[in-house]
Amino acid sequence: MNSNDPQAAEDFHHQFDKVWGNPRGLLALTIVNHTTIGLRFLITGGVFFLIGGLLAMLIRTQLALPGHDLLTPEIYNQVFTMHGTIMMFLFAVPVMEGFAIYLIPKMIGARDLVFPRLSAFGYWCYLFGGIILTSSLVMEIAPAAGWFMYTPLSSAVYAPGPGSDFWLLGITFVEISAVSAGVELVVSIMRTRTKGMGLQHMPLFVWYILAMALMIVFGFPPLILGSILLELERAAGMPFFDVARGGDPILWQHLFWLFGHPEVYILFLPAAGMISTILPVFCQRPIAGYRWVVMAIITTGFISFGLWVHHMFTVGIPHLAQAFFSAASMMVAIPTAIQVFAWIATLWNGRPVYEPPMLWALGFLFIFVAGGLTGVMLALVPFDWQVHDTHFVVAHFHFVLVGGMFFPLMAGIYYWLPHFSGRMPNRSLARWGFWLIFIGFNVTFIIMHVTGLLGMPRRIYTYEANLGWDIPNMISSVGSFIMAAGVATCLLDIILHFRFGERAKRNPWNADTLDWSTSLPPSAYNFATLPECSSRHPLWDNPDLQTTIEHGHHGLATIDHGRRETWGTDPLTGKVREIIHLPGNSWLPFFAALATAGLCICLLSKFYTVAIIMALTSTAFLLRWSWENGAHPRAAPNAQVVEGDPPLHSRTHDGPGLWGMKVTLLANGSLFLSLLFGWLYLWTVAPNWQVPGHPPVHWLGLLSSGGLLTASLFWFNRVIKRLRRDIATHLQPHLWGISGLGFTHLVILVGVWQSSNLAPQDTAHDAVITVMLLYQILHSALAVIMTVLQALRMGKNYVGIHAPYEPNVVQRWWVYTTGTFWLIYAVVILLPNMWNLA
């Protein structure tokens, strides 16, 4: 359609709605569209924020007066543990991911994220995991060891009952959602930008989200591993953190903060991206120093992984390590300062308009800079020793997290509110809400710095009078209620505006990015046609872009084939390479997440037989999900494309699934390297590490198993080379042969494990080896299953010369599985022999 006729335009969009439209009623559970999924993340995160905020008010009420007994010590421990857990895991990260899921396709000129079912699965995992975790609070069996779950306080000895198990299993469940979103966002940004949008043309918000998503991919797996190990210690008696049996509780701190400090920047980067998006719009000029800001984003992402030990200065680490991490902690201020100076320069050179989003952006600048200064103070080891575990630290991280995340979040909500509803916010109520929160926050936490300097410890439920803490605590508590009134005002404003707000005109803020070229609120497909974009400010350069998009003047204007399509482009240049066809609405993500939730509940209830059934059920749904892919009729009703357009991605050797596998293996590798780190850490640091005098694993059996695995990989590589040369002779028998050889390897590997002399409940040494072998068995089994599926799909004509894409994806799994096997062999067999020789 290429016409300005209104009726033709209406018919054109009606055809798109047939393919892309969202169902209602019970079928709404099948929706996979990124706009709906992003809004679900935001709304669910908002509900968890209110729960976490209510818990914060209970804490401040308890501490308002000395000797106050509103909460018992046991309930207080549960309340402050769940407050931190909810705010960090159920609110902050999911809400930022929700914004990214909602906005990224619109900003890069795509119709959806590249793996829509993965987004839906991630949301359901988040929702079910959050419900499971918060239900423990209602039943008064919530975790009480702190949101950081330090061992041995969280071990079965000192934290009996299911509280810690709720945390460990619930958080692991939620982290699946986070990593899913990370993989989704990385691949979508790299492979689905619209025609002509090279890396140098990406909006800054997209750069920030790309860095955030990569940090999630690398940063969250250490916590997932730590949670699994601690749950195995609690449920199965494996002593990873038990000093008496060769473990070390400090290992938990390393694994936790390997995740925990990057997470601070995982929250800050998308928040800073909102500021870098909003300030230029309300100053009506491009941001100062675009390239410098991009470099600062990348540098922040790298440096943030070298800071985790600065949370551990008081645990007895060597002085050289303290000096290194202290310097790294101060170094991260440099890229942060570059961004702050870029924002100030943009304000200085522009003509700021103080709409509600701008107020929140300026409030962020004040509070975050103050929090950054106290962060530099805490990076100094002698000062950290003095204020560690006091309210000074509590005040600091609230300044950084609330100032660095919540204020930009509110700026973003008010900025994109017309996008969500098609209406404008109430300026009067918005300003009241801002000033109440800004004043209440500063009253609460500036005073708390003083309380900390006066020596008040954190995590105490009450205190005696006449210690000098009475008046500061009362002031802080009053400030917290002022802040709560501000939150209520903002919430009222947002709710009322959906009914009574003034209708938003097209691009109401005169923004420059593609997300404002959609209708308000946007359609399920975002863009009826996909525009070419070789500018950082497409709407400033071409204000009529929305009209030309709606009237079909751009790419992928055909919809009669029934496919959901978007461009597949070169990661660097944005040159179109293929058409990516996306799956439609499906029950599979919902049922897979529901079965995984059932697995979590069964593990909590210690119904291990039912847990195995639920695990198999979840796996079955995921395998069915993978079956409806590529050249399957439900994935691509036909393979015809408009003359002159590139081929469908499933008919090429490259595609989003290949990228998805690579990024997934990066996350998997981060978990595996964390496991190797734990092994080497315990080997060198644990005071009671016990190395047996004889090898606990039969080395010859392990070696023969590895030989078969390597042979399977070489065979698979040969098949891929033939397929790339368009040779598919006997492809199916080759795949069956690889599956059989891989299965033989798996049987021998399981036999080696079963015949070993491992005593995983007696020593940490044997417990870690057991986890390594189970890890390898799982990956080898998945390699065999995926290859069997490829052989079956070959028989259905879903794979072949006409559709050679999927075997390339599976091959990457074989490469990774073989690599992890030989690393395990090196540390389990070769390292002990070298140690004994030494």
N, C-alpha and C positions, 0 to 999 in steps of 0.2 A: 504494500500500500504506500503510495507516494502522492498524497493529495491533501489539499486543504479543505476538502468537503467535510463538514461536521458529521454527517451521517456515515460517511465512509470511515471516518476516524472512530466513531462509536462502534461500528461493526468490527473494525480491526481489533479494538481492545476487548470486545466481547469474545472473540476467538481466543485471545490470550488468556482471558479469565477461565475459559473452559479447561485449558490445560494446566494453568498455574493456580487456580482458585483454591481457597481453603474450605474444607467441609465444616459443617456445624454439628451440634449435638454430640453424641458419643464418638462420632468419627473425628472430632477435633483432636482426640488423642493420637491420631495418625499423622497429624501435620508435621512436616519436616522443614517448612519454609523458614529461612533465617530471620525474617522480620518477626514472626510470631514467636520463635524460640528465643530470640533476644529479649523480647518484651517479657516472656515468661521468666527468664533469668532475672530481669530487673525487678519485677513485681515480687517474686519469691524472695530475692535478696532483701527487698524492702521490708517484707514481713519479718525475716530473721533479724534485721536491724532493729526493729521495734522490740523484739523479744530481748535482744542483747542490751538495748537501751534501758529497758525495764529492770534488768538485772543490775545495770550500772547504778540506777537510782536506789536500788536496795543497798548496794555497797556504800554509796555516799550517805544514805540515811543512817546506816549502822555506824559509820565513822564520824558522824556529825558531833556526837557528844562522847566524852570519855565514859567508859564503863557501860555503854549502851548494850542492851540485850535483845534488840529486835530479832537478830538471827543467832542461832546456836553456832558454836564453832564448826560443827559438821556441815550444817546447811550453808554457812558462809563460805567454806572451802568449795562446796559444790557451785555456789553462785559465782564466785570470782573465776573459777575454772571454766565454767560454761560461758561467762561473759566474754573472756578472752577468746575462747574457742569459736563461739558464734561470730564474733566480730571479725576474726582473722580468716576463718575457713568457710563460714556460711554466708557472710555478707561481703567483705571487701573484695576478695578475688572473684567470686562468681558475678558480682555486679559489674566489675570492670570487664570481665569476659562477656557479660550480657551486652554491654555497650558496644564492644568490639564486634560481636556476632551480628548485632543489629546494623552497625554503621559501615563496616569494612566493604561489603559488596557495593553499597551505594556510593562510597567514596572512590572505589577503583573502577566503577562502571561495569559491574557484573550483575547478573540477575539473582544469584544465590551463592552461598558458599559451596566449595567444591565437593564436600561430603555431607550432604544434608541429613542423611540418616544418622551420621556420627554426632552431629549437633543435637539432634533429638535424643539420642541415647545418652549423651552427656547431661542433658537437662534432667532426664528422668533419674539418672544416677544421683545427681545433685539433690533433687527433691526427696527421693526415698532415703538417701543417706542422711540428709538433714532432719527428716522426720524421725528416723531411728535414733539419731543422736539426741535430739531435744526431748524425745519421749522419756529418756532416762531422768531428766529433770522433773518431769511431772510425777514419775514414780518414786522420786527422792532416792534414786540410786545412781545419780549422775557421777561422773568422774570428779575426784576431789584433790588430785595431785598437782594441779596447775595446768594451764593450757599448753605448757611445754613438756609435761609428763616426764620430768627427770626421774631417772632410776637412781637408787633403788626405791624411792618413794612411791613409784607406780608399779613396783613388782608385786607378785602375789603375796609376799610376806607382809609388806607394809600397806598394801591397798587390796585387801581381800574383797571378794564380792565382784559383781559384774561392771562396776563403774568404769574402771580403766579399759575393760574390754569394749564397752560402748564407744569410748573415745577411739581406740585403736582400729576397730573394725569400721566404725562410722566414718572416721576421717579417711581411711584407705578407700572406702567406697566413694566419698566425695572427691578424692584426688583423681580417681579414674575420670571423672567429669572434667577436671581442670586440664589433665594431660590430653584428653580428647580434643578439647577446645584449642589447646596449644598446637597440636598437629594440624587441625583444621585450618587455623588462621595462617600458619606459616605457608602451607601449600596454596591456599587461596590467594594470598598476597603475591606469592612468587609466580603463580601460573595462570591466574584468571583476570589480571588487569586488562582494561579495555585497550583497543588498538592504539598504539602509539604512546602509551603511558610507560616510558622507561623509568628506571629507578630514580633518575634525576628529576622526574616530574611528579613523583608520588607526594601527596599531601603529608605534612609532618606527622599528623595523627597516625597515618598508616605506618610510617617509620617507627613510631613509638610502639605501636601494637606488634609489629614484626619483632622488635627487640623483646617485648614482654613475652610473646609466645615462645620464642626461642629460649628465654630464661626459664619458662615453665617446663619446657621439654627437658632441659638439663637440671633444673633445680628441684623439681618435685619428686623425682624417683628416689633420692636419698631418704626422704621422709617416709615414702612408701615402704622402702626396704626396712628402715628402722622400726616402723609399726609392725611389719610382718615378723621381724625377729623378736620384738618384745611380746607380741601375742603368742608366738611359739614358745617363748620362755614361760609365759603365764599358763598356757593351756597344755603344753607338752613337756615342760620341765627342761627345755634346752637352755643351758646357762650362758647365754651370750654376754650378759651384763653382771653375772655373779662372780665376784672376785675369788671366792673359795674354790670354784671349779674352773678357773682359768679365764673368766670373762673380765670385763671392766666397765663400770657404769659410765665412765667418761666417754666411751664409744658412742653411747646414745646422744650425748651432747654434741659430739662432732657430726653425727648423721642429722640431728635435728637442725643444727645451725647451718650445715651445708645447704639445707633448704631455707632456713629461717631468715638468714640475712639477705640472700637474693630476693626473698619474697618482699622485703621492704621496697626494693626497687621495682619488683613486679607490680606493686601497687602504685608507686610513684610515677613510673614512666607513662602509663596511659593517662594518669591524672595530669601530668605535665603536657601530654599530647593535647588534652582538652584546652589547657591554657594557651598553648601555641596555636590552636585553631581559633579560639575565641578572641584573643587580643587583636590580631590583625583585622578581624571583621569589625570590631567596635572602634578601631582606630582608622579603618578604611585605608590601610596600606599594608603591603607585604611585610612579613616578619623580617626583622633585621638578621642577617647572618645565617641564611638557610643552611648552607654547607657546614658552617661551624656547629650549628645545632645538631645536624645529622651525625657529625663526628662525635659530639658530646654524648649523643644517645648510644652509639656503638661502644664508646669508651666506658660509659657507665655500666653497660651490660657486662663487659669483660671484667672490670675491676670489682664489681659487686660479688663475684664468686671467690675473691681473695680476702674477704673480710670476716668470715664466719667466726674466727677465733677471738675477735674482739669482744664477743659475748662471754668469753671464758678466761679472762685475764686473772681471775681469782682462784682458778682450780688447780694451779700449780704447774702450768706449762713452762718450758724453758725460757730464759730471758731473751735469747736470740729470737725465738718465735714471737714473743711479746713485742719486741722492737719492730719486727717485720710487719706484723698485722696492725700495729699502731700507725706505722708510716702509711700502709695501704689505706687505713681508715681515714687518714687525713687527705690522702691523694684523691679520693673519690669526690672531695669537695670541689676539685678543679672543673671537671665537666659539668657539675651541677651549677657552679658559678657562671660558666659560659652561657648556660640556658637562662639564668636569671638576668645576666647583662643583656642578652638578646631581647628578653621581654621588656626590660626597662628602656632599651633603645627604641623598641617599637612604640612604646607609650610616648617617649620623648618626641619622636618624629611624627606621630600621628595626632589626630584630634579626637581624643577619647569621648565616647558617648556612654554615659553611666546608666545603662539599662541593667536590670537585675543580674544577668550573667556576668556583667563587668564588675559588679560589687563583689561577688563571690571570688572572682579572679584576683581582685586587689587584696581581699582578705587573705587569700591563699599566700600571696607574696609576703605579706607581713608575718604570718604565723610560721610558714615553712622556713623562711630565712632565720627566724629566731630558733626554731627547732634544729636547724642545721648547725648553728653556732654552739648549742649545747651538745650536739653530736661530736663536734670537734673536741670539746672539752672531755667528753667521755672516751675519746680515742687516746687520750694521754693516760698511760698506765697508772701513775701515782694518783691522779685524780679519780680514776675509775675505782681504784682500791678503796678510796675514802667513801664514795657515794654508792658503791655497788649494793644492790638489794635494799635501797632506800626509795622513798617516794620521789626523789630527784629523777631517778631512772624512769619511773612511771610517768612523770610529767614530760620528760624528754620524748618518750616514744609516742605519747599522745599528741604532742606538738607535731612530730614528724608524720604520724599516720593520719590524724584528724586534719591537721593543716595541709599535709601533702597529698591526702586522698579525698577526705570528705568535702572540703571546700571546693576543690576542682570538680568533684562529682556533682555537687549542687549547681555549680556554674554550668556544667554540661546538661544537667536535667532542665534547667530553665532555658538554655540555649536551644536544645532540640525538642522542647515541649511542643512547639507547633508541628514538629514532625510526627510526634506520637498522636496528637489529637486534632490537628488542623486549627487549633485555637491559640490565642495569645495569653500569657499569664497576667494576673492582676498585679500591676506595678506596686500598688500601695501595700498589699499584704506581703508581697515578695520582699519589700524593703524592711517591713517589720520583722519578718522571719529572719532575715540576714542579721540585723542588728542585735536581736535577742540572742541568736546563736553565737555571734562574734563576741559580744560582751560576756555572755555566760561562760563560753569556753575559756576566755582569758582569765576571768575571775577564778574559775575552777583550777586551772593548771599552772598559771603563773605563781599562785600562792603555794601550789604543791611543790614547786621547786624549793621554796623556803622551808616547807615542812621536811623535805628530804635533807636539806643542809643542816637542819636542827636534829637530824638523826633518826627520824621516824622510819622504821623498817617497812618494807612492802609486805603484803600478804599476811598481815595480822588483823584479827577480827575486832579487837578492841585495844584500849590503852588506858593507862592511869592518868588521873588529873594532875595538873601542876608540872607537866613536863615541857611546857611551852608549845604544845601541839593543839591545845583546845581551840583557841580563836582561829588559827589558820585552817583547821579542819572544818569548823563551822562556816567560814567564808567560802571554802571550796564547795561545800555541800549546797550552800545557797546559790552559788554560781551554777552548779549542775542543774538545779531546778529552773533557773533562768534559761539555760540552754535547752532544757526539755520543753519549755514553753515555746521557744523558737522553732523547735522541730515540729511541734503540734501546729504552729501557725503555718509553716511551709506545707505541711501535709494537708491542712485545710485548704490552702490556696490551690494546691495541685488538684485535689478532688473537685473543688467547686469550678475550677476553670474548664473541666471537661463538659460541664453543663452550661455555664454562664459566660465562658470566655469569649472575647471578641474573635470573629473568624479571621484566620491568618490569611494575608494576601500571599501571592507567589513570592518566594524568597524574601520573607519579611525583614530579615536582618541585612539584606544585600550582601550575602555571603559569597565566597568565591569557589567553593568546592562542589563536586558533582552531586553530593547527597541532597543538595537543595534544588536539583533539576528534576526531581521526582514530584509526583503529586503529593499533596498534604491532606491526610496521611497517605503514605505510598501504597501502590498496588503490590500484589504478591510477587510480581516479576520485576519490580523497580523501574525498568526501562523497556518500553515497547520495542525500541531499536537501540543498538549499542553504539554510542558515538565514538569518533576518534578523538583522542585527547593527548596533545603534545604540549600542554601548558600546565603550570602549577596553579593557575587561577582561571579555570575554564569559563566560569560564569561572569567574571569581570571582563574577560576577553570577548565573550560571545553571550550577551544577556538573553538572546532568543533561543538558546540551546534547548530549553525545555520544550518549546513549541515544535522545533524540528524533530526532536526525539519522539514526541507524541504523534506526529504526522508521518512517521515512517521514513524519514529521510536518511537513516543510517543503517548499520549492519544488522544481520540476522533478523530480517523482517518477516520471515516465513514461519508459520506455526501450524499449517495444515497437516504436517507429518506427525503431530501429537507428541513431539519430544520437548523436554525442558532443556534449553540450550543456552550456553554462554561461550564467549571466546576462550580458547586456550592459547596463551601468548608466551613469548620468550621471556625468561626470568629477568634478563638485563635490559633488553631494548623495547619490550612490549610489542614486538612484531608478531602478528597472528600466525600460529603454527597448526592449530586444529580446532575443531568444534567439540567442546566438552558437553556431553549429554548427561544430564543429572537425573537421579532417581526421583520418583514421585512419592506421594504420601504412603505410609506403610505402618502396619501394626508391629513390625518386627523390632524396632528400637524400644518401644514400650514394653513388650513382653520380655525381651532380653534383659532390660533393666529390672523388671519386676521379678524375674527369676533370680537375678543377682541379689536383689534385696532379700528374697527368701533365703538364699544362701547365707547372707549376713545374719539374719535372724536365727537361723538354725545353728550357726556357729556360736552365737551369743547364748542360745538355750542349751548348747552342748548336745544337740540332736545330730550327731555326726553322720549317721546313715542317711537321714533325710537331706543333710547338707550335700552329700555326694550326689543324690538324685537331683537337687536343685542346680548343682554345678553342671551336671550333664545336660539338664534342660536348658540352661543358659547357653551352653556351648552349641546345642542343637539350633537354637534360634539364631545365633551368630553365624553358624555355617549356612543356614538357609538364607540369611542376609547376604552372605558372600556369593551364594549360588545365583541370585537375581542380580547379576552384574554383567558388565561388558557387553557381549553380543546376545545375551539372553533377551527374548522377545519383550519382557516387561521392562528391561532397561533401555532398549532401543527398538521401538516398534518396526522401524525399517532403517536401512543404512543409506538411503538416498539423500544427497545434499544438493543445494542449488548450484548450478553450473558456475564455476569460478570460485566457489567457497572451498576451503580446505576440508580434508576428510574428518570423520568422527574419530575421537581419540581412541576408541576401542578397536579401530582398524589400523592403528599405528603401533610402533614399537615403544612409544613414549606416551605419557599421560599422567593424570593426577594421582592415580593409584600407585605408580612407581615412586613418585615423590612422597606420597603418604607413607609408603613402606620405609623409605629412607629416613624420614623424620621420626617415624615410630621406632625404628631401630636405634636412632640417636638417643631417644628416651630410654629404651631398653638397655642400651649400652651404658647410660649414666647409672642405672640401677645396678648393673653387673659390676661396673668399676667401683661403685660404692661398696659392694660385697667384697671385692678384692681389697679395697682399702681397709675394711673391717678386719679381714684375715691378716693383712700385714701389720695393722695397728696392734692387734692382740698379740701377734707373734713377737713384736718388738717391745711392747709397753706393758702388757698385762702382767702383774707381779707373780701370778701363779699359773702362767701358761705351761701346759703339760704336753710335751712332744713324746709320743709313744716310742718305745725302743724298736718296734717292728712296724712295717708299713701297714696301715689299717685297710688299705684298698689294694686288690690284686693288680699289680702294674701291667702284667702281660695281657690280662683280659681287657683292661682299659685301653691299652695300646692297640689291640686287635680291633676293638670297637671303633676307635678313632680312625684306623686305617679304612674300614668300610665306609665310615662317614665321609672321609676325604675322597674316596673313590666315587661315591654317590655325587659329590659336588662336581668332580671333574666330568663325570658323565652328563650331568645337567648342563654344565657350561658348554659341552660339545653340542648338545641339543639346541641350545640358544644360538650358537654360532650358525648352525645349519638353518635354523628358522629365520635368522636375519638375512641369510642368502636365499630365502624363499624356497628352502628345501624342507618339505614336511613328510618325506618318505618314512613310514613306520614310526611316526611321531608318537602315536598312542602306545605301541609296544615299548618304546623307549621310556615313556613316563611310567608304565607299569613296572618295568625293570628297575628303574631308579627307586620307586616306592618299595619294591621287594628288598633291594639292597639296603635301603635306609631302615626298613623294618628289622632286618637282621641285626644291623648295628644297634637298634633300640633294644632288642631282646637281650643281646650280650651286655649292654650297658645296665639294664635292669638287673641282670644276673650278677654283674659285678657288685652292684649296690647291695643286693640281697645277701650275697656270700661274704661281704666285708666283715671286718672285726670292729666296726664302728659302734661306739657307745655314746650316742648323742645326748643322753641325759646325765652323763657322768662328767664330761669335759667339754669346754667351749671349742677345743680343737676339733673333736669329732662332730660337734653340732654344726660348725661352719662347713665342714666337708660334706655333711649330709645335705645341707641346704644347696651347696654347689651342685651335687649330683642330681638332686630333685629338679633344680633349675635346668640342668642340661637335659634330663629326661623329658621334661615338659616341652622344651624347644625342639628336641629331636622328634617327638611325637607329632607336634604341629607341622613340622617339615614334611613328614610322611603323609599326614592327613591332607595337607594342601596339595601335594603332588598327586595323590589319589583323586582328589576333586578335579584336578586338571585333566587327568586321564579320562574321567567320566565326562567332563565337559567337551573333551575332544570327540567323544562318541556322539554327543548331542550337536556337534558342529558349532559349538560356541567358541572353540579355540581352533586355530589353524593358520594357514597362510593369510586368509582373509581377515583374521582377528588374532594377531600374534602377540598381543599386548600382555596378557596375564602371566604366561610363563616367565617373562622378564621380572615381574613382581615377585614371584615365588622364588626365583633364583637368588634374589637378595637375601631372603630368609635363610637359604642353605649356606650362603657365604658367612652370614653372621653366626649361625649355629656351629659351623665348623671352627670358626675363629674362637668362640667361647670355649669349645671343647678343649682345644690345645692350650689355651690359657689356664684352664682348670688342671689339665694334666701337668703343666709346668709348676703350678703352685702346690699341687697335692703330692706329686710324685718327685719331680726334679728338685724343687726347693728343699724338702727335708733331706734328700740325699746329699745335696751340696752342704747343707747345714751340718750334717753328721760328719762329712769329710773335714769340714773346717774345725 
